[in-house]
Amino acid sequence: MRTMWKGAIGFGLVSVPVRLYAAVQEHGLRLHQVHDEDGGRIHLKRVCDACGKEIDYEHVAKGFEDDEGNTAVVTKNELAGLPLPSKKLIDVLAFVDADRIDALRLSGAYYLAPESAAADKPYVLLRETLKQTERVAVTKIALRTRESLALLRVHEDMLVLHTMYWPDEIRDSKGLAPSSSVTVRPQELKMATSLMDTLSEDFDLDTLEDEYEIALGELISAHLDHRPAPRKKTTAAPDNVIDLMAALQASIDSASGKGAPAKAAAKSTPSGRAKKTAESSRGTNKKTTAKKTTTKSGSSKTRTTKTSASATTKKTAAKKTGRRAS
């Protein structure tokens, strides 16, 4: 991984030299702006409103416009000269109990690794102390010329840094919560808890996939192969709840068995397949993705649904099922 930042964690007189690495990598097929008639790329240009000329990036400065329309121009050199104590230092402000930090404040995530073998001992000392005391460190760090609050915590055998929003950046939620006069009955709480338990059985977070990206990849592949675009059905969310208890019971019944085959069919598309299909579709054979079936290792066996229809109907249904599963 590429180092994003080098500096040190500082608390008291202790210094831990570290390197910063991005902990997450968002996936997604990159789309460009093109002309819908001929597919030509559309480019955005930096044009000055005052002189009408296209401006090179080296002459682009930062500006702030006040309420009266006056603009203060700030150059890159002026920005670089501003005092920034946390530029090369993760400055620990305090150690607090982990449950004091609301997840709403957290933003980006980064791995912190020791800079060298000499930094291993203080790194492990800080990591183990945080782990045993079940605390986290509130810090400051400057990334990309902007100072940010940050949270330092332990994740497995690593120290992880989360950038945080400043207190005044968190919006007030006043007036958004439901009315305080709304109450729920014990039976409703019991059934809601039962539904939660049913939905949580055998749940594996690592098996979840981005269904939108998969569908987008199939759509792109169809266009590249000059095939008709596949049609996907989206289940509409219910717009009202008339009988809460009946809705809870129906949800429990669906999650515990009756709705399982449909749920399994919805998850049958393999992870990452769409992206690979979209990227490698040029120059490959023209086999449609409807004829491909890929399953994950360790996935459950496909359930066979018995039916009393005629042999012809069975064969037709089997073909349709094969298309859906692919």
C-alpha positions as CSV (number, residue, x, y, z in Angstrom):
1,M,0.0,0.0,0.0
2,R,1.1,3.6,-0.7
3,T,2.1,5.7,2.3
4,M,-0.3,8.7,2.7
5,W,1.4,10.4,5.6
6,K,4.5,10.1,7.8
7,G,4.8,11.5,11.2
8,A,4.5,10.5,14.9
9,I,2.0,9.9,17.6
10,G,2.8,12.1,20.5
11,F,1.4,11.8,24.0
12,G,3.3,13.3,26.9
13,L,7.0,12.8,26.2
14,V,6.4,9.6,24.3
15,S,6.7,9.6,20.5
16,V,5.8,6.8,18.2
17,P,7.0,7.3,14.6
18,V,4.3,5.9,12.2
19,R,3.1,5.7,8.6
20,L,-0.5,6.3,7.6
21,Y,-2.3,4.1,5.0
22,A,-5.8,4.2,3.7
23,A,-7.8,1.4,5.4
24,V,-10.6,1.3,2.9
25,Q,-10.9,1.2,-0.9
26,E,-14.3,2.0,-2.3
27,H,-15.2,-0.1,-5.3
28,G,-17.3,0.9,-8.3
29,L,-17.2,1.0,-12.1
30,R,-16.0,4.4,-13.2
31,L,-18.3,6.2,-15.6
32,H,-17.4,9.2,-17.8
33,Q,-19.5,12.0,-19.1
34,V,-20.1,11.4,-22.8
35,H,-22.3,12.7,-25.6
36,D,-25.4,10.5,-25.7
37,E,-25.6,10.6,-29.6
38,D,-22.1,9.6,-30.5
39,G,-20.4,8.5,-27.3
40,G,-17.7,11.2,-27.5
41,R,-16.0,12.2,-24.2
42,I,-17.1,15.5,-22.6
43,H,-14.3,17.4,-21.0
44,L,-14.7,20.1,-18.3
45,K,-12.5,23.2,-18.7
46,R,-11.4,25.8,-16.2
47,V,-12.6,29.1,-17.6
48,C,-12.3,32.5,-15.9
49,D,-15.5,34.4,-15.6
50,A,-13.6,37.8,-15.7
51,C,-11.4,37.3,-18.8
52,G,-13.1,34.3,-20.5
53,K,-9.7,32.5,-20.8
54,E,-9.0,28.9,-20.0
55,I,-6.8,28.8,-17.0
56,D,-3.9,26.4,-16.3
57,Y,-4.0,24.6,-13.0
58,E,-0.7,26.3,-11.9
59,H,-2.6,29.6,-11.9
60,V,-5.6,28.4,-9.9
61,A,-5.8,29.9,-6.5
62,K,-8.4,29.7,-3.7
63,G,-10.9,32.4,-3.1
64,F,-13.6,33.4,-0.6
65,E,-16.5,35.6,-1.5
66,D,-18.4,37.6,1.3
67,D,-22.0,38.6,1.3
68,E,-21.3,41.8,-0.5
69,G,-19.6,40.1,-3.4
70,N,-16.0,40.9,-2.4
71,T,-13.5,38.1,-3.1
72,A,-10.4,37.4,-1.0
73,V,-7.8,35.5,-3.2
74,V,-5.5,33.2,-1.2
75,T,-2.5,31.7,-3.0
76,K,-1.1,28.2,-2.5
77,N,2.1,29.6,-1.0
78,E,0.0,31.6,1.6
79,L,-1.9,28.4,2.5
80,A,1.3,26.5,2.9
81,G,2.7,29.1,5.2
82,L,-0.1,28.9,7.7
83,P,0.8,27.5,11.1
84,L,-0.2,23.9,11.4
85,P,1.2,22.2,14.5
86,S,-0.4,18.8,13.7
87,K,1.1,18.7,10.2
88,K,3.6,15.9,11.1
89,L,2.2,15.0,14.5
90,I,-0.8,13.0,15.7
91,D,-1.3,15.0,18.8
92,V,-3.1,13.1,21.6
93,L,-5.5,15.4,23.4
94,A,-7.0,12.9,25.9
95,F,-7.7,9.2,26.5
96,V,-11.4,8.5,27.0
97,D,-13.7,5.4,27.3
98,A,-14.6,4.0,23.9
99,D,-18.3,4.3,24.6
100,R,-18.1,8.1,25.0
101,I,-17.5,8.5,21.2
102,D,-20.7,8.6,19.1
103,A,-20.2,6.8,15.7
104,L,-21.9,9.8,14.1
105,R,-18.7,11.8,14.6
106,L,-16.5,9.3,12.7
107,S,-15.4,9.8,9.1
108,G,-12.4,8.2,7.2
109,A,-10.4,5.2,8.4
110,Y,-6.7,4.7,8.2
111,Y,-4.1,2.1,9.3
112,L,-1.2,3.3,11.4
113,A,2.0,1.2,11.0
114,P,5.3,1.7,12.9
115,E,7.8,3.6,10.9
116,S,10.7,1.3,11.6
117,A,11.7,-1.6,13.9
118,A,12.8,0.9,16.5
119,A,9.2,2.1,16.7
120,D,7.8,-1.3,17.4
121,K,8.2,-1.2,21.1
122,P,6.4,2.1,21.8
123,Y,3.8,1.1,19.2
124,V,2.9,-2.1,20.9
125,L,3.0,-0.4,24.3
126,L,0.4,2.1,23.2
127,R,-1.7,-0.6,21.5
128,E,-1.8,-2.9,24.5
129,T,-2.5,0.0,27.0
130,L,-5.5,1.1,24.9
131,K,-6.7,-2.5,24.6
132,Q,-6.4,-3.3,28.3
133,T,-8.0,-0.1,29.5
134,E,-10.7,-0.2,26.8
135,R,-10.0,3.4,25.9
136,V,-9.5,5.4,22.7
137,A,-7.4,8.5,22.1
138,V,-8.8,11.8,20.8
139,T,-6.2,13.4,18.7
140,K,-5.6,16.1,16.0
141,I,-4.0,15.5,12.6
142,A,-3.5,17.5,9.5
143,L,-4.3,15.7,6.2
144,R,-4.3,17.4,2.8
145,T,-3.6,20.8,4.5
146,R,-6.7,20.5,6.7
147,E,-6.6,20.0,10.4
148,S,-9.0,17.4,11.7
149,L,-10.0,15.8,14.9
150,A,-9.2,12.1,14.9
151,L,-9.9,9.0,17.0
152,L,-7.1,6.5,17.7
153,R,-8.2,3.0,18.5
154,V,-7.2,-0.7,18.4
155,H,-8.3,-2.9,15.6
156,E,-7.0,-6.5,15.8
157,D,-3.2,-6.0,16.0
158,M,-3.2,-2.6,14.5
159,L,-3.7,1.0,15.6
160,V,-6.4,2.6,13.4
161,L,-7.1,6.3,13.0
162,H,-10.6,7.7,12.2
163,T,-10.9,11.3,11.2
164,M,-13.8,13.0,13.1
165,Y,-16.1,15.8,12.5
166,W,-15.7,18.9,14.6
167,P,-18.4,19.4,17.2
168,D,-20.0,22.3,15.4
169,E,-20.2,20.2,12.2
170,I,-22.7,17.8,13.7
171,R,-26.2,19.1,12.9
172,D,-28.9,19.4,15.5
173,S,-31.6,16.7,15.2
174,K,-34.2,18.6,17.1
175,G,-37.7,18.2,15.6
176,L,-36.8,15.1,13.6
177,A,-37.6,12.3,16.1
178,P,-41.1,10.8,16.4
179,S,-43.6,12.3,18.8
180,S,-42.9,11.4,22.5
181,S,-46.5,10.4,22.8
182,V,-46.0,7.3,20.7
183,T,-45.8,4.1,22.7
184,V,-45.4,0.5,21.8
185,R,-47.0,-2.5,23.5
186,P,-45.0,-5.4,25.1
187,Q,-46.3,-7.8,22.5
188,E,-45.0,-5.6,19.7
189,L,-41.6,-5.4,21.3
190,K,-41.6,-9.2,21.7
191,M,-42.4,-9.8,18.1
192,A,-40.0,-7.2,16.9
193,T,-37.2,-8.9,18.9
194,S,-38.3,-12.3,17.5
195,L,-38.0,-10.9,14.0
196,M,-34.5,-9.5,14.7
197,D,-33.4,-12.9,16.0
198,T,-34.8,-14.6,12.9
199,L,-33.1,-12.2,10.5
200,S,-29.8,-12.5,12.4
201,E,-29.5,-16.3,12.1
202,D,-26.5,-17.4,10.1
203,F,-25.8,-13.8,9.1
204,D,-22.3,-13.3,7.5
205,L,-21.4,-9.7,6.8
206,D,-18.5,-10.8,4.5
207,T,-20.9,-12.4,2.0
208,L,-22.8,-9.2,1.2
209,E,-22.5,-7.8,-2.3
210,D,-23.2,-4.5,-4.1
211,E,-26.2,-5.6,-6.2
212,Y,-26.3,-2.2,-8.0
213,E,-22.7,-2.5,-9.2
214,I,-23.3,-6.1,-10.3
215,A,-26.4,-4.9,-12.3
216,L,-24.4,-2.0,-13.7
217,G,-21.6,-4.3,-14.9
218,E,-24.1,-6.6,-16.6
219,L,-25.7,-3.5,-18.3
220,I,-22.3,-2.3,-19.5
221,S,-21.4,-5.8,-20.7
222,A,-24.6,-6.0,-22.7
223,H,-23.9,-2.6,-24.4
224,L,-20.3,-3.7,-25.3
225,D,-21.5,-7.0,-26.7
226,H,-24.4,-5.3,-28.5
227,R,-27.0,-7.3,-26.7
228,P,-30.3,-6.1,-25.3
229,A,-29.9,-4.6,-21.9
230,P,-31.1,-6.9,-19.1
231,R,-34.1,-5.9,-17.2
232,K,-34.1,-6.0,-13.4
233,K,-37.2,-5.9,-11.2
234,T,-37.0,-3.8,-8.1
235,T,-39.3,-4.6,-5.2
236,A,-41.1,-1.5,-4.0
237,A,-41.0,-0.7,-0.3
238,P,-44.4,-0.6,1.4
239,D,-45.8,2.9,1.7
240,N,-47.8,2.3,4.8
241,V,-48.2,-0.1,7.7
242,I,-51.9,-0.7,8.6
243,D,-51.5,-3.6,11.1
244,L,-48.2,-3.5,12.8
245,M,-48.6,-6.9,14.5
246,A,-49.7,-8.6,11.2
247,A,-46.7,-7.0,9.4
248,L,-44.3,-8.3,12.1
249,Q,-45.8,-11.8,11.9
250,A,-45.7,-11.9,8.1
251,S,-42.0,-10.7,8.2
252,I,-41.2,-13.5,10.7
253,D,-42.9,-16.1,8.6
254,S,-41.1,-14.9,5.5
255,A,-37.7,-14.8,7.1
256,S,-38.0,-18.2,8.8
257,G,-38.9,-20.2,5.7
258,K,-41.6,-19.1,3.3
259,G,-39.6,-16.2,1.8
260,A,-36.2,-18.0,1.9
261,P,-36.1,-19.3,-1.7
262,A,-36.8,-15.9,-3.1
263,K,-34.1,-14.4,-0.8
264,A,-31.6,-17.1,-1.9
265,A,-32.3,-16.4,-5.5
266,A,-31.7,-12.7,-5.0
267,K,-28.3,-13.4,-3.6
268,S,-27.2,-16.0,-6.2
269,T,-25.2,-13.5,-8.3
270,P,-21.5,-13.9,-7.5
271,S,-19.4,-11.1,-6.0
272,G,-17.2,-9.2,-8.4
273,R,-18.5,-11.0,-11.5
274,A,-20.1,-8.0,-13.0
275,K,-17.0,-5.9,-12.7
276,K,-14.8,-8.6,-14.3
277,T,-17.4,-9.1,-17.1
278,A,-17.5,-5.3,-17.8
279,E,-13.7,-5.0,-17.9
280,S,-13.0,-8.1,-19.9
281,S,-16.0,-8.1,-22.3
282,R,-14.0,-6.5,-25.2
283,G,-12.3,-9.2,-27.3
284,T,-14.0,-12.1,-25.4
285,N,-16.5,-14.5,-26.9
286,K,-20.1,-13.4,-27.0
287,K,-21.5,-15.8,-24.5
288,T,-24.2,-14.1,-22.5
289,T,-23.9,-13.8,-18.8
290,A,-27.3,-15.6,-18.6
291,K,-25.5,-18.9,-19.4
292,K,-22.8,-18.5,-16.8
293,T,-23.3,-19.8,-13.2
294,T,-20.8,-19.2,-10.5
295,T,-21.1,-20.1,-6.8
296,K,-19.0,-19.1,-3.8
297,S,-17.1,-21.7,-1.9
298,G,-18.9,-22.6,1.3
299,S,-22.3,-21.4,0.0
300,S,-25.4,-23.4,0.7
301,K,-26.7,-26.0,-1.7
302,T,-29.4,-24.8,-4.1
303,R,-32.8,-25.8,-2.9
304,T,-35.0,-27.9,-5.3
305,T,-38.6,-26.9,-5.4
306,K,-41.0,-29.7,-6.1
307,T,-44.0,-29.0,-8.4
308,S,-46.9,-31.0,-9.6
309,A,-47.0,-29.4,-13.1
310,S,-46.6,-31.3,-16.3
311,A,-43.2,-32.3,-17.8
312,T,-43.3,-29.5,-20.3
313,T,-44.0,-26.9,-17.6
314,K,-41.2,-28.3,-15.5
315,K,-38.7,-28.0,-18.4
316,T,-39.8,-24.4,-19.1
317,A,-39.6,-23.5,-15.4
318,A,-36.1,-25.0,-15.1
319,K,-34.9,-22.9,-18.0
320,K,-36.3,-19.7,-16.4
321,T,-34.8,-20.6,-13.1
322,G,-31.4,-21.1,-14.8
323,R,-31.6,-17.6,-16.3
324,R,-32.4,-16.1,-12.9
325,A,-29.6,-17.9,-11.2
326,S,-27.0,-16.8,-13.7
